[in-house]
Amino acid sequence: MRKQYDFSESVPNPYAKRSKRQITIRLDEDTVAYFKNMAEEKGIPYQSLINLYLRDCAASEKELELSWR
């Protein structure tokens, strides 16, 4: 490694704002199993599949209908 680096011509990372943020979320085991099975069928990681589903919900501004009994 060098003792000193020259960053005078560096540019900001254009993808930095789009990077993902790590969070902790608690999901029911059957929900995780559902997405894991679907992800295996589609050939993508289940966490990516959950992210795509949530992104779709946010983009279409889906409203969750709750009814308490």
PDB file as gemmi writes it, atoms N, CA and C in Angstrom:
CRYST1    1.000    1.000    1.000  90.00  90.00  90.00 P 1                      
ATOM      1  N   MET A   1       0.828  -1.192   0.000  1.00  0.00           N  
ATOM      2  CA  MET A   1       0.000   0.000   0.000  1.00  0.00           C  
ATOM      3  C   MET A   1       0.863   1.243   0.000  1.00  0.00           C  
ATOM      4  N   ARG A   2       0.342   2.255  -0.614  1.00  0.00           N  
ATOM      5  CA  ARG A   2       1.043   3.531  -0.617  1.00  0.00           C  
ATOM      6  C   ARG A   2       0.842   4.250   0.711  1.00  0.00           C  
ATOM      7  N   LYS A   3       1.757   5.109   1.036  1.00  0.00           N  
ATOM      8  CA  LYS A   3       1.610   5.910   2.245  1.00  0.00           C  
ATOM      9  C   LYS A   3       0.614   7.034   2.019  1.00  0.00           C  
ATOM     10  N   GLN A   4       0.472   7.468   0.767  1.00  0.00           N  
ATOM     11  CA  GLN A   4      -0.418   8.581   0.472  1.00  0.00           C  
ATOM     12  C   GLN A   4      -1.082   8.349  -0.884  1.00  0.00           C  
ATOM     13  N   TYR A   5      -2.352   8.698  -0.986  1.00  0.00           N  
ATOM     14  CA  TYR A   5      -3.102   8.567  -2.233  1.00  0.00           C  
ATOM     15  C   TYR A   5      -3.571   9.942  -2.679  1.00  0.00           C  
ATOM     16  N   ASP A   6      -3.693  10.125  -3.986  1.00  0.00           N  
ATOM     17  CA  ASP A   6      -4.134  11.401  -4.553  1.00  0.00           C  
ATOM     18  C   ASP A   6      -5.603  11.279  -4.962  1.00  0.00           C  
ATOM     19  N   PHE A   7      -6.483  11.935  -4.237  1.00  0.00           N  
ATOM     20  CA  PHE A   7      -7.911  11.928  -4.552  1.00  0.00           C  
ATOM     21  C   PHE A   7      -8.363  13.252  -5.168  1.00  0.00           C  
ATOM     22  N   SER A   8      -7.446  14.039  -5.671  1.00  0.00           N  
ATOM     23  CA  SER A   8      -7.786  15.363  -6.180  1.00  0.00           C  
ATOM     24  C   SER A   8      -8.687  15.293  -7.414  1.00  0.00           C  
ATOM     25  N   GLU A   9      -8.642  14.214  -8.177  1.00  0.00           N  
ATOM     26  CA  GLU A   9      -9.484  14.091  -9.368  1.00  0.00           C  
ATOM     27  C   GLU A   9     -10.611  13.075  -9.179  1.00  0.00           C  
ATOM     28  N   SER A  10     -10.904  12.735  -7.943  1.00  0.00           N  
ATOM     29  CA  SER A  10     -11.960  11.752  -7.690  1.00  0.00           C  
ATOM     30  C   SER A  10     -13.345  12.391  -7.855  1.00  0.00           C  
ATOM     31  N   VAL A  11     -14.319  11.550  -8.122  1.00  0.00           N  
ATOM     32  CA  VAL A  11     -15.710  12.006  -8.266  1.00  0.00           C  
ATOM     33  C   VAL A  11     -16.572  11.220  -7.287  1.00  0.00           C  
ATOM     34  N   PRO A  12     -17.668  11.800  -6.831  1.00  0.00           N  
ATOM     35  CA  PRO A  12     -18.555  11.080  -5.918  1.00  0.00           C  
ATOM     36  C   PRO A  12     -19.164   9.850  -6.601  1.00  0.00           C  
ATOM     37  N   ASN A  13     -19.436   8.853  -5.819  1.00  0.00           N  
ATOM     38  CA  ASN A  13     -20.054   7.637  -6.337  1.00  0.00           C  
ATOM     39  C   ASN A  13     -21.496   7.939  -6.745  1.00  0.00           C  
ATOM     40  N   PRO A  14     -21.851   7.775  -8.034  1.00  0.00           N  
ATOM     41  CA  PRO A  14     -23.213   8.095  -8.473  1.00  0.00           C  
ATOM     42  C   PRO A  14     -24.255   7.117  -7.945  1.00  0.00           C  
ATOM     43  N   TYR A  15     -23.830   5.962  -7.460  1.00  0.00           N  
ATOM     44  CA  TYR A  15     -24.754   4.951  -6.977  1.00  0.00           C  
ATOM     45  C   TYR A  15     -24.912   4.970  -5.452  1.00  0.00           C  
ATOM     46  N   ALA A  16     -24.238   5.869  -4.773  1.00  0.00           N  
ATOM     47  CA  ALA A  16     -24.246   5.892  -3.319  1.00  0.00           C  
ATOM     48  C   ALA A  16     -25.651   6.119  -2.762  1.00  0.00           C  
ATOM     49  N   LYS A  17     -26.444   6.951  -3.403  1.00  0.00           N  
ATOM     50  CA  LYS A  17     -27.793   7.220  -2.918  1.00  0.00           C  
ATOM     51  C   LYS A  17     -28.712   6.021  -3.135  1.00  0.00           C  
ATOM     52  N   ARG A  18     -28.375   5.162  -4.081  1.00  0.00           N  
ATOM     53  CA  ARG A  18     -29.206   4.014  -4.402  1.00  0.00           C  
ATOM     54  C   ARG A  18     -28.805   2.770  -3.625  1.00  0.00           C  
ATOM     55  N   SER A  19     -27.781   2.875  -2.807  1.00  0.00           N  
ATOM     56  CA  SER A  19     -27.322   1.688  -2.093  1.00  0.00           C  
ATOM     57  C   SER A  19     -28.372   1.236  -1.089  1.00  0.00           C  
ATOM     58  N   LYS A  20     -28.325  -0.024  -0.762  1.00  0.00           N  
ATOM     59  CA  LYS A  20     -29.304  -0.590   0.149  1.00  0.00           C  
ATOM     60  C   LYS A  20     -28.880  -0.364   1.587  1.00  0.00           C  
ATOM     61  N   ARG A  21     -29.860  -0.341   2.448  1.00  0.00           N  
ATOM     62  CA  ARG A  21     -29.619  -0.122   3.868  1.00  0.00           C  
ATOM     63  C   ARG A  21     -29.971  -1.399   4.620  1.00  0.00           C  
ATOM     64  N   GLN A  22     -29.099  -1.837   5.478  1.00  0.00           N  
ATOM     65  CA  GLN A  22     -29.335  -3.039   6.262  1.00  0.00           C  
ATOM     66  C   GLN A  22     -30.206  -2.693   7.470  1.00  0.00           C  
ATOM     67  N   ILE A  23     -31.287  -3.465   7.639  1.00  0.00           N  
ATOM     68  CA  ILE A  23     -32.173  -3.288   8.783  1.00  0.00           C  
ATOM     69  C   ILE A  23     -32.477  -4.652   9.387  1.00  0.00           C  
ATOM     70  N   THR A  24     -33.071  -4.651  10.556  1.00  0.00           N  
ATOM     71  CA  THR A  24     -33.554  -5.886  11.168  1.00  0.00           C  
ATOM     72  C   THR A  24     -35.063  -5.861  11.084  1.00  0.00           C  
ATOM     73  N   ILE A  25     -35.635  -6.960  10.611  1.00  0.00           N  
ATOM     74  CA  ILE A  25     -37.081  -7.059  10.479  1.00  0.00           C  
ATOM     75  C   ILE A  25     -37.507  -8.443  10.955  1.00  0.00           C  
ATOM     76  N   ARG A  26     -38.579  -8.503  11.686  1.00  0.00           N  
ATOM     77  CA  ARG A  26     -39.072  -9.783  12.193  1.00  0.00           C  
ATOM     78  C   ARG A  26     -40.239 -10.244  11.325  1.00  0.00           C  
ATOM     79  N   LEU A  27     -40.101 -11.440  10.756  1.00  0.00           N  
ATOM     80  CA  LEU A  27     -41.123 -12.015   9.891  1.00  0.00           C  
ATOM     81  C   LEU A  27     -41.525 -13.380  10.418  1.00  0.00           C  
ATOM     82  N   ASP A  28     -42.769 -13.747  10.197  1.00  0.00           N  
ATOM     83  CA  ASP A  28     -43.228 -15.080  10.572  1.00  0.00           C  
ATOM     84  C   ASP A  28     -42.473 -16.132   9.769  1.00  0.00           C  
ATOM     85  N   GLU A  29     -42.277 -17.288  10.370  1.00  0.00           N  
ATOM     86  CA  GLU A  29     -41.528 -18.360   9.703  1.00  0.00           C  
ATOM     87  C   GLU A  29     -42.200 -18.791   8.414  1.00  0.00           C  
ATOM     88  N   ASP A  30     -43.547 -18.854   8.396  1.00  0.00           N  
ATOM     89  CA  ASP A  30     -44.229 -19.279   7.182  1.00  0.00           C  
ATOM     90  C   ASP A  30     -44.102 -18.242   6.067  1.00  0.00           C  
ATOM     91  N   THR A  31     -43.994 -16.972   6.429  1.00  0.00           N  
ATOM     92  CA  THR A  31     -43.781 -15.925   5.435  1.00  0.00           C  
ATOM     93  C   THR A  31     -42.408 -16.067   4.799  1.00  0.00           C  
ATOM     94  N   VAL A  32     -41.392 -16.288   5.623  1.00  0.00           N  
ATOM     95  CA  VAL A  32     -40.032 -16.475   5.110  1.00  0.00           C  
ATOM     96  C   VAL A  32     -39.975 -17.723   4.227  1.00  0.00           C  
ATOM     97  N   ALA A  33     -40.626 -18.800   4.648  1.00  0.00           N  
ATOM     98  CA  ALA A  33     -40.641 -20.040   3.861  1.00  0.00           C  
ATOM     99  C   ALA A  33     -41.298 -19.805   2.509  1.00  0.00           C  
ATOM    100  N   TYR A  34     -42.376 -19.038   2.494  1.00  0.00           N  
ATOM    101  CA  TYR A  34     -43.074 -18.718   1.245  1.00  0.00           C  
ATOM    102  C   TYR A  34     -42.129 -18.025   0.266  1.00  0.00           C  
ATOM    103  N   PHE A  35     -41.439 -16.983   0.746  1.00  0.00           N  
ATOM    104  CA  PHE A  35     -40.533 -16.239  -0.130  1.00  0.00           C  
ATOM    105  C   PHE A  35     -39.303 -17.068  -0.503  1.00  0.00           C  
ATOM    106  N   LYS A  36     -38.823 -17.913   0.399  1.00  0.00           N  
ATOM    107  CA  LYS A  36     -37.681 -18.773   0.067  1.00  0.00           C  
ATOM    108  C   LYS A  36     -38.048 -19.757  -1.038  1.00  0.00           C  
ATOM    109  N   ASN A  37     -39.242 -20.351  -0.950  1.00  0.00           N  
ATOM    110  CA  ASN A  37     -39.684 -21.277  -1.987  1.00  0.00           C  
ATOM    111  C   ASN A  37     -39.846 -20.573  -3.332  1.00  0.00           C  
ATOM    112  N   MET A  38     -40.458 -19.399  -3.301  1.00  0.00           N  
ATOM    113  CA  MET A  38     -40.650 -18.647  -4.540  1.00  0.00           C  
ATOM    114  C   MET A  38     -39.308 -18.220  -5.121  1.00  0.00           C  
ATOM    115  N   ALA A  39     -38.391 -17.803  -4.255  1.00  0.00           N  
ATOM    116  CA  ALA A  39     -37.078 -17.370  -4.709  1.00  0.00           C  
ATOM    117  C   ALA A  39     -36.307 -18.523  -5.342  1.00  0.00           C  
ATOM    118  N   GLU A  40     -36.444 -19.703  -4.782  1.00  0.00           N  
ATOM    119  CA  GLU A  40     -35.773 -20.871  -5.355  1.00  0.00           C  
ATOM    120  C   GLU A  40     -36.309 -21.173  -6.749  1.00  0.00           C  
ATOM    121  N   GLU A  41     -37.622 -21.045  -6.928  1.00  0.00           N  
ATOM    122  CA  GLU A  41     -38.238 -21.257  -8.245  1.00  0.00           C  
ATOM    123  C   GLU A  41     -37.747 -20.226  -9.256  1.00  0.00           C  
ATOM    124  N   LYS A  42     -37.601 -18.979  -8.806  1.00  0.00           N  
ATOM    125  CA  LYS A  42     -37.197 -17.885  -9.698  1.00  0.00           C  
ATOM    126  C   LYS A  42     -35.682 -17.804  -9.877  1.00  0.00           C  
ATOM    127  N   GLY A  43     -34.933 -18.429  -8.967  1.00  0.00           N  
ATOM    128  CA  GLY A  43     -33.478 -18.416  -9.068  1.00  0.00           C  
ATOM    129  C   GLY A  43     -32.835 -17.131  -8.586  1.00  0.00           C  
ATOM    130  N   ILE A  44     -33.462 -16.470  -7.613  1.00  0.00           N  
ATOM    131  CA  ILE A  44     -32.878 -15.261  -7.037  1.00  0.00           C  
ATOM    132  C   ILE A  44     -32.892 -15.394  -5.520  1.00  0.00           C  
ATOM    133  N   PRO A  45     -32.061 -14.645  -4.804  1.00  0.00           N  
ATOM    134  CA  PRO A  45     -32.057 -14.704  -3.344  1.00  0.00           C  
ATOM    135  C   PRO A  45     -33.401 -14.233  -2.778  1.00  0.00           C  
ATOM    136  N   TYR A  46     -33.839 -14.880  -1.700  1.00  0.00           N  
ATOM    137  CA  TYR A  46     -35.151 -14.555  -1.137  1.00  0.00           C  
ATOM    138  C   TYR A  46     -35.225 -13.136  -0.609  1.00  0.00           C  
ATOM    139  N   GLN A  47     -34.107 -12.606  -0.100  1.00  0.00           N  
ATOM    140  CA  GLN A  47     -34.121 -11.236   0.398  1.00  0.00           C  
ATOM    141  C   GLN A  47     -34.318 -10.247  -0.750  1.00  0.00           C  
ATOM    142  N   SER A  48     -33.759 -10.557  -1.912  1.00  0.00           N  
ATOM    143  CA  SER A  48     -33.970  -9.716  -3.091  1.00  0.00           C  
ATOM    144  C   SER A  48     -35.421  -9.781  -3.534  1.00  0.00           C  
ATOM    145  N   LEU A  49     -36.013 -10.965  -3.455  1.00  0.00           N  
ATOM    146  CA  LEU A  49     -37.408 -11.125  -3.827  1.00  0.00           C  
ATOM    147  C   LEU A  49     -38.323 -10.330  -2.894  1.00  0.00           C  
ATOM    148  N   ILE A  50     -38.065 -10.385  -1.602  1.00  0.00           N  
ATOM    149  CA  ILE A  50     -38.850  -9.605  -0.638  1.00  0.00           C  
ATOM    150  C   ILE A  50     -38.694  -8.118  -0.942  1.00  0.00           C  
ATOM    151  N   ASN A  51     -37.477  -7.680  -1.245  1.00  0.00           N  
ATOM    152  CA  ASN A  51     -37.228  -6.277  -1.574  1.00  0.00           C  
ATOM    153  C   ASN A  51     -38.005  -5.872  -2.827  1.00  0.00           C  
ATOM    154  N   LEU A  52     -38.005  -6.723  -3.858  1.00  0.00           N  
ATOM    155  CA  LEU A  52     -38.743  -6.420  -5.080  1.00  0.00           C  
ATOM    156  C   LEU A  52     -40.238  -6.318  -4.814  1.00  0.00           C  
ATOM    157  N   TYR A  53     -40.759  -7.209  -3.988  1.00  0.00           N  
ATOM    158  CA  TYR A  53     -42.181  -7.178  -3.653  1.00  0.00           C  
ATOM    159  C   TYR A  53     -42.530  -5.896  -2.905  1.00  0.00           C  
ATOM    160  N   LEU A  54     -41.730  -5.549  -1.910  1.00  0.00           N  
ATOM    161  CA  LEU A  54     -41.994  -4.330  -1.146  1.00  0.00           C  
ATOM    162  C   LEU A  54     -41.843  -3.080  -2.009  1.00  0.00           C  
ATOM    163  N   ARG A  55     -40.861  -3.097  -2.916  1.00  0.00           N  
ATOM    164  CA  ARG A  55     -40.677  -1.960  -3.832  1.00  0.00           C  
ATOM    165  C   ARG A  55     -41.900  -1.800  -4.722  1.00  0.00           C  
ATOM    166  N   ASP A  56     -42.455  -2.925  -5.208  1.00  0.00           N  
ATOM    167  CA  ASP A  56     -43.649  -2.884  -6.042  1.00  0.00           C  
ATOM    168  C   ASP A  56     -44.837  -2.322  -5.252  1.00  0.00           C  
ATOM    169  N   CYS A  57     -44.976  -2.751  -3.999  1.00  0.00           N  
ATOM    170  CA  CYS A  57     -46.052  -2.225  -3.147  1.00  0.00           C  
ATOM    171  C   CYS A  57     -45.906  -0.719  -2.961  1.00  0.00           C  
ATOM    172  N   ALA A  58     -44.698  -0.259  -2.724  1.00  0.00           N  
ATOM    173  CA  ALA A  58     -44.458   1.169  -2.504  1.00  0.00           C  
ATOM    174  C   ALA A  58     -44.700   1.967  -3.788  1.00  0.00           C  
ATOM    175  N   ALA A  59     -44.265   1.424  -4.928  1.00  0.00           N  
ATOM    176  CA  ALA A  59     -44.420   2.135  -6.202  1.00  0.00           C  
ATOM    177  C   ALA A  59     -45.887   2.272  -6.592  1.00  0.00           C  
ATOM    178  N   SER A  60     -46.674   1.247  -6.308  1.00  0.00           N  
ATOM    179  CA  SER A  60     -48.100   1.294  -6.659  1.00  0.00           C  
ATOM    180  C   SER A  60     -48.955   1.830  -5.509  1.00  0.00           C  
ATOM    181  N   GLU A  61     -48.295   2.234  -4.426  1.00  0.00           N  
ATOM    182  CA  GLU A  61     -48.957   2.805  -3.249  1.00  0.00           C  
ATOM    183  C   GLU A  61     -50.097   1.916  -2.758  1.00  0.00           C  
ATOM    184  N   LYS A  62     -49.799   0.626  -2.647  1.00  0.00           N  
ATOM    185  CA  LYS A  62     -50.801  -0.318  -2.156  1.00  0.00           C  
ATOM    186  C   LYS A  62     -51.152  -0.003  -0.715  1.00  0.00           C  
ATOM    187  N   GLU A  63     -52.424  -0.135  -0.414  1.00  0.00           N  
ATOM    188  CA  GLU A  63     -52.913   0.070   0.949  1.00  0.00           C  
ATOM    189  C   GLU A  63     -53.259  -1.301   1.534  1.00  0.00           C  
ATOM    190  N   LEU A  64     -52.810  -1.560   2.731  1.00  0.00           N  
ATOM    191  CA  LEU A  64     -53.114  -2.802   3.413  1.00  0.00           C  
ATOM    192  C   LEU A  64     -54.477  -2.691   4.061  1.00  0.00           C  
ATOM    193  N   GLU A  65     -55.332  -3.656   3.792  1.00  0.00           N  
ATOM    194  CA  GLU A  65     -56.661  -3.654   4.399  1.00  0.00           C  
ATOM    195  C   GLU A  65     -56.638  -4.538   5.629  1.00  0.00           C  
ATOM    196  N   LEU A  66     -56.832  -3.945   6.779  1.00  0.00           N  
ATOM    197  CA  LEU A  66     -56.834  -4.668   8.036  1.00  0.00           C  
ATOM    198  C   LEU A  66     -58.243  -4.757   8.590  1.00  0.00           C  
ATOM    199  N   SER A  67     -58.593  -5.904   9.090  1.00  0.00           N  
ATOM    200  CA  SER A  67     -59.863  -6.037   9.780  1.00  0.00           C  
ATOM    201  C   SER A  67     -59.627  -6.860  11.036  1.00  0.00           C  
ATOM    202  N   TRP A  68     -59.924  -6.275  12.175  1.00  0.00           N  
ATOM    203  CA  TRP A  68     -59.722  -6.936  13.451  1.00  0.00           C  
ATOM    204  C   TRP A  68     -61.010  -7.573  13.891  1.00  0.00           C  
ATOM    205  N   ARG A  69     -60.921  -8.782  14.368  1.00  0.00           N  
ATOM    206  CA  ARG A  69     -62.125  -9.509  14.799  1.00  0.00           C  
ATOM    207  C   ARG A  69     -62.192  -9.550  16.294  1.00  0.00           C  
TER     208      ARG A  69                                                      
END                                                                             
